[in-house]
């Protein structure tokens, strides 16, 4: 472009055609999707996961669908029933940029932060889904077996250490914890050696993979081998003989995770104190004594036990002595 041509363009009055000019493209291309991060209470996340499991859907996708549905129907804001609870969990939701823009504009009209509005819509939709499916929110919000295990292993036993030796002892102690917290709709059931839950085996395996147990290291996600699949299946069915000789104890990373969980809310701090008290009371040096107490206090979980007669005979001898 010559200097004369440039000067002529600069001197020209463009006011008449300014509004007809196309918008300049953005300097940096906008990504197709964006992510919003919501801070929510632990209890709310547990309820979302319970509904998602009942509907066989990923819980992130379900939460996203609830937000999009609220945007389509111009849902009003709601008063949160859990506003005062600590928002200790993180929920990441991917939205397309158009939906995120609409959410922000809607929140601006309603004079609400858009994160808060999204959280309120999720809670309202969750309540409707629970009523439709027939899920009791109080049961869905129970602490996960993995959380109970972490807090149990974080508390010292009678011998002064925090290790729990053998899967039978771990199963029975977690059963006692759950029964003392809430006896209705237990996650344990009567099995070959008394109360049993596959979730205990799964939780122990998960803590090992996360690198939270002594002697374990965190592993990267990769497809399991055939041998690992068989070992996991046997463990879930209570046939993992190797776990009977295993010592379950948190390492430094595990104890740090337990402290984060304990401090995440007042409820979890109180739960830890109660679990610590229960372990001091129930984690006896004799495994037989622990098993006998469980059989005596919860006989409805011993109907299918293969050792029921042996346990009853021990109890009779103890009373006579």
C-alpha positions as CSV (number, residue, x, y, z in Angstrom):
1,X,0.0,0.0,0.0
2,X,1.3,3.4,-1.0
3,X,1.6,6.3,1.5
4,X,-1.0,8.3,-0.5
5,X,-3.4,5.4,-0.4
6,X,-3.0,4.9,3.4
7,X,-3.5,8.7,4.0
8,X,-6.6,8.6,1.9
9,X,-8.1,5.7,3.9
10,X,-7.3,7.4,7.2
11,X,-8.9,10.7,6.1
12,X,-12.1,9.0,4.9
13,X,-15.2,9.3,7.1
14,X,-16.2,5.7,7.9
15,X,-19.0,6.5,10.3
16,X,-21.7,5.5,7.8
17,X,-20.4,2.0,7.2
18,X,-18.9,1.3,10.7
19,X,-21.9,-0.8,11.9
20,X,-21.9,-2.9,8.7
21,X,-18.3,-4.0,9.1
22,X,-17.8,-7.7,10.3
23,X,-16.4,-8.3,13.7
24,X,-12.7,-9.0,13.9
25,X,-11.9,-12.6,14.7
26,X,-10.5,-13.3,18.2
27,X,-6.8,-13.2,18.5
28,X,-6.9,-16.7,20.2
29,X,-9.4,-19.3,19.1
30,X,-12.0,-20.0,21.8
31,X,-12.1,-23.7,22.9
32,X,-15.2,-25.6,22.1
33,X,-15.9,-26.5,25.7
34,X,-15.2,-24.9,29.1
35,X,-15.1,-26.4,32.6
36,X,-16.7,-25.0,35.7
37,X,-15.6,-26.2,39.1
38,X,-18.2,-26.3,41.8
39,X,-17.3,-26.7,45.5
40,X,-20.0,-28.8,47.1
41,X,-20.5,-30.6,50.5
42,X,-19.4,-34.2,50.8
43,X,-23.0,-35.3,51.6
44,X,-24.3,-33.7,48.3
45,X,-21.6,-35.4,46.2
46,X,-22.5,-38.8,47.8
47,X,-26.2,-38.3,47.0
48,X,-25.4,-37.4,43.4
49,X,-23.3,-40.5,43.0
50,X,-26.0,-42.7,44.5
51,X,-28.6,-41.4,42.0
52,X,-26.1,-41.7,39.1
53,X,-25.5,-45.3,40.1
54,X,-29.2,-46.0,40.2
55,X,-29.6,-44.6,36.7
56,X,-26.4,-46.2,35.4
57,X,-25.0,-42.9,34.3
58,X,-21.7,-41.0,35.0
59,X,-22.4,-38.6,37.8
60,X,-20.6,-35.7,36.0
61,X,-22.8,-36.2,33.0
62,X,-25.9,-36.3,35.1
63,X,-25.0,-33.1,36.9
64,X,-24.3,-31.4,33.5
65,X,-27.7,-32.6,32.2
66,X,-29.5,-31.0,35.2
67,X,-27.8,-27.7,34.6
68,X,-28.7,-27.7,30.9
69,X,-32.3,-28.7,31.6
70,X,-32.6,-25.8,34.1
71,X,-31.2,-23.4,31.4
72,X,-33.8,-24.6,28.8
73,X,-36.7,-24.3,31.2
74,X,-35.5,-21.0,32.7
75,X,-35.7,-22.6,36.2
76,X,-35.9,-20.1,39.1
77,X,-33.2,-20.0,41.8
78,X,-33.8,-22.1,44.9
79,X,-32.8,-21.8,48.5
80,X,-30.2,-24.4,49.3
81,X,-30.8,-26.7,52.2
82,X,-27.1,-27.3,52.7
83,X,-25.7,-23.8,52.4
84,X,-24.1,-23.9,55.8
85,X,-22.3,-27.2,55.3
86,X,-18.6,-27.1,54.4
87,X,-18.0,-27.3,50.7
88,X,-15.2,-29.9,50.9
89,X,-15.6,-31.6,47.6
90,X,-15.0,-30.5,44.0
91,X,-17.3,-31.3,41.1
92,X,-15.9,-30.5,37.6
93,X,-18.5,-30.1,34.8
94,X,-17.8,-29.5,31.2
95,X,-20.2,-27.2,29.3
96,X,-20.1,-25.8,25.7
97,X,-19.3,-22.1,25.7
98,X,-22.8,-21.1,24.6
99,X,-24.3,-22.8,27.6
100,X,-21.8,-21.3,29.9
101,X,-22.5,-17.8,28.5
102,X,-26.2,-18.3,29.0
103,X,-25.6,-19.6,32.6
104,X,-23.6,-16.5,33.4
105,X,-26.2,-14.1,31.9
106,X,-29.0,-15.9,33.7
107,X,-27.0,-15.6,37.0
108,X,-26.4,-11.9,36.4
109,X,-30.1,-11.3,35.9
110,X,-30.9,-13.2,39.1
111,X,-28.1,-11.4,41.0
112,X,-26.4,-14.7,41.9
113,X,-22.9,-16.0,41.3
114,X,-23.2,-18.5,38.5
115,X,-21.4,-21.2,40.5
116,X,-24.0,-20.8,43.2
117,X,-26.8,-20.9,40.8
118,X,-25.5,-24.1,39.1
119,X,-25.1,-25.7,42.6
120,X,-28.7,-24.8,43.5
121,X,-30.1,-26.2,40.3
122,X,-28.2,-29.4,40.8
123,X,-29.5,-29.8,44.3
124,X,-33.1,-29.1,43.2
125,X,-32.9,-31.7,40.4
126,X,-31.2,-34.2,42.7
127,X,-34.1,-33.9,45.2
128,X,-36.6,-34.6,42.4
129,X,-34.7,-37.6,41.1
130,X,-34.4,-39.1,44.6
131,X,-38.1,-38.8,45.1
132,X,-38.8,-40.3,41.7
133,X,-36.4,-43.3,42.2
134,X,-37.3,-43.8,45.8
135,X,-33.8,-43.2,47.3
136,X,-33.6,-42.1,50.9
137,X,-31.1,-39.1,50.9
138,X,-29.9,-39.9,54.4
139,X,-28.9,-43.4,53.4
140,X,-27.3,-42.3,50.2
141,X,-25.2,-39.8,52.1
142,X,-23.7,-42.3,54.4
143,X,-19.9,-42.2,54.6
144,X,-18.3,-44.6,52.0
145,X,-16.7,-47.8,53.3
146,X,-13.4,-46.4,52.0
147,X,-13.8,-43.3,54.2
148,X,-14.6,-45.4,57.2
149,X,-11.6,-47.6,56.5
150,X,-9.2,-44.6,56.2
151,X,-10.4,-43.1,59.5
152,X,-10.3,-46.5,61.2
153,X,-6.7,-47.1,60.1
154,X,-5.8,-43.5,61.2
155,X,-6.9,-44.2,64.8
156,X,-4.6,-46.1,67.1
157,X,-5.5,-49.5,68.5
158,X,-5.1,-50.8,72.0
159,X,-1.5,-51.9,71.3
160,X,-0.5,-48.3,70.5
161,X,-0.1,-48.9,66.7
162,X,-2.6,-48.3,63.9
163,X,-2.1,-51.5,61.9
164,X,-5.0,-54.0,61.5
165,X,-3.8,-57.5,60.9
166,X,-5.9,-59.7,58.6
167,X,-8.9,-59.2,56.4
168,X,-11.2,-60.9,59.0
169,X,-10.4,-58.4,61.6
170,X,-10.8,-55.5,59.2
171,X,-14.2,-56.8,58.0
172,X,-15.5,-57.2,61.5
173,X,-14.3,-53.9,62.8
174,X,-15.8,-52.0,59.9
175,X,-19.0,-54.0,60.4
176,X,-19.1,-52.8,64.0
177,X,-18.5,-49.2,63.0
178,X,-21.3,-49.3,60.4
179,X,-23.8,-51.0,62.8
180,X,-23.0,-48.5,65.6
181,X,-23.5,-45.6,63.1
182,X,-26.8,-46.8,61.5
183,X,-28.1,-50.3,61.6
184,X,-30.7,-50.0,58.9
185,X,-30.0,-51.3,55.4
186,X,-26.5,-52.5,56.1
187,X,-23.9,-52.9,53.4
188,X,-22.9,-56.2,55.1
189,X,-24.8,-59.5,54.9
190,X,-24.6,-62.9,56.4
191,X,-21.9,-65.0,54.8
192,X,-19.6,-68.0,55.4
193,X,-17.8,-66.4,58.4
194,X,-20.4,-64.0,59.6
195,X,-21.1,-60.4,58.4
196,X,-19.3,-59.7,55.2
197,X,-19.2,-56.9,52.5
198,X,-17.3,-56.9,49.2
199,X,-17.0,-53.1,49.6
200,X,-14.4,-53.7,52.3
201,X,-12.2,-55.8,50.0
202,X,-12.7,-53.2,47.2
203,X,-11.8,-50.3,49.6
204,X,-8.6,-52.0,50.7
205,X,-7.6,-52.6,47.1
206,X,-8.4,-49.0,46.2
207,X,-6.3,-47.6,49.1
208,X,-3.4,-49.9,48.0
209,X,-3.7,-48.6,44.4
210,X,-3.7,-45.1,45.6
211,X,-0.5,-45.7,47.5
212,X,-2.0,-45.0,50.9
213,X,-1.1,-48.3,52.5
214,X,2.3,-49.3,53.9
215,X,4.3,-51.1,51.2
216,X,2.2,-49.8,48.4
217,X,2.8,-47.1,45.7
218,X,0.4,-45.2,43.6
219,X,-0.1,-46.7,40.2
220,X,-1.1,-45.1,36.9
221,X,-4.4,-46.1,35.3
222,X,-3.9,-49.0,33.0
223,X,-5.9,-52.1,32.0
224,X,-5.6,-54.8,34.7
225,X,-4.0,-58.1,33.8
226,X,-6.0,-61.4,33.7
227,X,-4.3,-62.5,37.0
228,X,-5.3,-59.2,38.6
229,X,-8.9,-59.6,37.5
230,X,-9.1,-63.1,39.0
231,X,-7.4,-61.9,42.2
232,X,-9.9,-59.1,42.5
233,X,-12.9,-61.4,41.9
234,X,-11.6,-63.8,44.6
235,X,-11.1,-61.0,47.0
236,X,-14.6,-59.7,46.5
237,X,-16.0,-63.2,47.2
238,X,-14.1,-63.4,50.5
239,X,-11.6,-66.1,49.2
240,X,-8.5,-64.0,49.4
241,X,-6.4,-66.1,51.8
242,X,-3.3,-63.9,51.2
243,X,-5.2,-61.0,52.8
244,X,-5.6,-62.9,56.0
245,X,-1.9,-62.6,56.7
246,X,-1.7,-59.0,55.4
247,X,-1.2,-56.1,57.7
248,X,-3.3,-53.1,56.8
249,X,-1.7,-49.8,57.9
250,X,-1.6,-46.3,56.4
251,X,1.7,-44.9,55.3
252,X,2.6,-41.2,55.4
253,X,0.5,-40.3,52.4
254,X,-2.4,-42.3,53.8
255,X,-2.3,-40.5,57.1
256,X,-2.1,-37.2,55.4
257,X,-5.2,-38.1,53.3
258,X,-7.0,-39.2,56.5
259,X,-6.2,-35.8,58.2
260,X,-7.6,-34.0,55.2
261,X,-10.8,-36.0,55.4
262,X,-11.1,-35.5,59.1
263,X,-10.6,-31.7,58.8
264,X,-13.0,-31.5,55.7
265,X,-16.0,-30.9,58.0
266,X,-17.0,-30.9,61.6
267,X,-19.1,-34.1,60.9
268,X,-16.1,-36.0,59.7
269,X,-14.0,-34.8,62.7
270,X,-16.7,-36.1,65.0
271,X,-16.9,-39.3,63.1
272,X,-13.2,-39.9,63.5
273,X,-13.5,-39.3,67.3
274,X,-16.3,-41.9,67.4
275,X,-14.4,-44.5,65.3
276,X,-11.3,-44.0,67.4
277,X,-13.4,-44.8,70.5
278,X,-15.0,-47.9,68.9
279,X,-11.6,-49.2,67.9
280,X,-10.3,-48.9,71.4
281,X,-13.3,-50.8,72.7
282,X,-13.6,-53.5,70.0
283,X,-10.1,-54.1,68.6
284,X,-9.1,-56.8,71.1
285,X,-5.8,-58.6,71.0
286,X,-7.7,-61.9,70.4
287,X,-9.3,-62.1,67.0
288,X,-11.6,-64.9,68.4
289,X,-12.9,-62.6,71.1
290,X,-13.7,-59.9,68.5
291,X,-15.5,-62.5,66.3
292,X,-17.4,-63.9,69.4
293,X,-18.6,-60.4,70.4
294,X,-19.9,-59.7,66.9
295,X,-21.7,-63.1,66.8
296,X,-23.3,-62.4,70.2
297,X,-24.4,-58.8,69.5
298,X,-25.7,-59.4,65.9
299,X,-26.9,-63.0,65.6
300,X,-29.0,-62.2,62.5
301,X,-25.7,-61.9,60.5
302,X,-24.6,-65.4,61.5
303,X,-27.3,-67.6,59.9
304,X,-25.0,-68.8,57.0
305,X,-21.8,-69.0,59.0
306,X,-19.7,-72.2,58.7
307,X,-18.2,-71.6,62.1
308,X,-21.3,-70.7,64.1
309,X,-21.1,-73.9,66.2
310,X,-17.5,-73.3,67.0
311,X,-18.1,-69.7,68.0
312,X,-21.1,-70.7,70.2
313,X,-19.0,-73.4,71.9
314,X,-16.3,-70.8,72.7
315,X,-18.9,-68.5,74.2
316,X,-20.3,-71.3,76.4
317,X,-16.8,-72.1,77.7
318,X,-16.1,-68.5,78.4
319,X,-19.3,-68.1,80.4
320,X,-18.5,-71.2,82.4
321,X,-14.9,-70.2,83.2
